[in-house]
Amino acid sequence: MAFPTAAQLSRAGLDDRALRNAEMTKLDTLAKKTGADQALSGSLVWSDKELGWIANWRLAAAGKTYIWQVRGVGFDEAFRVAIRGAAQILSGNGQPE
């Protein structure tokens, strides 16, 4: 796992808002520059109504962008859902739920 630096994000023209809406091909290119194979993109937002985090994740593989979400979970679980989903996609087992 590798995270881009603030400087790398800036050079790519990606601030917080642009990062959320960036095409996965652009994020994959940036991921390669950080030493990763491809990008897993996501956002975490606290929800008082859900009494937990709402996490949205994206990953492109085999010409398709997969999107999945989890709601009302703890911070650690939000990341476990991201990694499980990425593993499911990359192993050829389809869309995470």
C-alpha positions as CSV (number, residue, x, y, z in Angstrom):
1,M,0.0,0.0,0.0
2,A,1.3,3.4,-0.9
3,F,-0.2,6.9,-0.4
4,P,0.6,9.8,-2.7
5,T,2.2,12.8,-1.1
6,A,0.5,16.2,-1.0
7,A,3.0,17.3,-3.7
8,Q,2.2,14.4,-6.0
9,L,-1.5,15.2,-5.6
10,S,-0.9,18.9,-6.3
11,R,1.1,18.1,-9.4
12,A,-1.7,15.9,-10.7
13,G,-4.2,18.7,-10.1
14,L,-6.0,16.8,-7.5
15,D,-7.4,18.6,-4.4
16,D,-10.0,17.0,-2.1
17,R,-12.9,17.6,-4.4
18,A,-11.2,16.7,-7.6
19,L,-9.8,13.5,-6.0
20,R,-13.3,12.2,-5.2
21,N,-14.4,12.7,-8.8
22,A,-11.2,11.8,-10.7
23,E,-11.3,9.2,-13.4
24,M,-9.8,5.9,-12.2
25,T,-7.3,5.9,-15.1
26,K,-5.9,9.1,-13.7
27,L,-5.7,7.7,-10.2
28,D,-4.1,4.5,-11.5
29,T,-1.4,6.6,-13.2
30,L,-0.8,8.4,-9.9
31,A,-0.7,5.2,-8.0
32,K,2.0,3.8,-10.3
33,K,4.1,7.0,-9.6
34,T,3.8,6.2,-5.8
35,G,5.1,2.7,-6.3
36,A,1.7,0.9,-6.2
37,D,0.1,-1.2,-8.9
38,Q,-3.3,0.5,-9.1
39,A,-5.5,2.9,-7.2
40,L,-8.2,2.1,-4.6
41,S,-10.2,5.3,-4.2
42,G,-12.5,6.1,-1.4
43,S,-14.1,8.5,1.0
44,L,-15.1,8.3,4.7
45,V,-17.8,10.6,6.2
46,W,-19.1,10.4,9.7
47,S,-22.8,10.1,10.1
48,D,-24.6,10.9,13.3
49,K,-27.8,9.3,11.8
50,E,-25.9,6.1,11.0
51,L,-23.9,6.3,14.2
52,G,-20.8,5.5,12.3
53,W,-18.8,6.0,9.2
54,I,-20.1,5.9,5.6
55,A,-17.4,4.7,3.3
56,N,-17.6,4.7,-0.5
57,W,-14.9,2.8,-2.4
58,R,-13.9,2.5,-6.1
59,L,-11.5,0.2,-8.0
60,A,-11.0,-0.3,-11.7
61,A,-10.2,-3.8,-13.0
62,A,-10.6,-5.6,-16.3
63,G,-12.1,-2.5,-18.0
64,K,-14.8,-2.0,-15.4
65,T,-15.0,0.4,-12.4
66,Y,-16.5,-1.3,-9.3
67,I,-18.2,0.8,-6.6
68,W,-19.2,-0.4,-3.2
69,Q,-20.3,1.1,0.1
70,V,-20.6,0.4,3.8
71,R,-22.6,2.5,6.3
72,G,-22.7,2.9,10.0
73,V,-19.4,1.1,10.8
74,G,-16.3,1.8,12.8
75,F,-13.3,3.4,11.2
76,D,-11.3,0.1,11.1
77,E,-14.2,-1.8,9.6
78,A,-14.6,0.7,6.8
79,F,-11.0,-0.1,5.8
80,R,-11.5,-3.8,6.2
81,V,-14.5,-3.5,3.8
82,A,-12.2,-1.7,1.3
83,I,-9.5,-4.4,1.4
84,R,-12.0,-7.3,1.3
85,G,-13.7,-5.7,-1.7
86,A,-10.5,-5.0,-3.5
87,A,-9.3,-8.6,-2.9
88,Q,-12.7,-9.9,-4.2
89,I,-12.5,-7.9,-7.4
90,L,-8.8,-8.6,-8.1
91,S,-9.3,-12.3,-7.5
92,G,-11.9,-12.3,-10.2
93,N,-14.9,-12.9,-7.9
94,G,-16.9,-9.9,-8.9
95,Q,-18.7,-7.0,-7.3
96,P,-18.3,-6.5,-3.5
97,E,-21.6,-6.2,-1.6
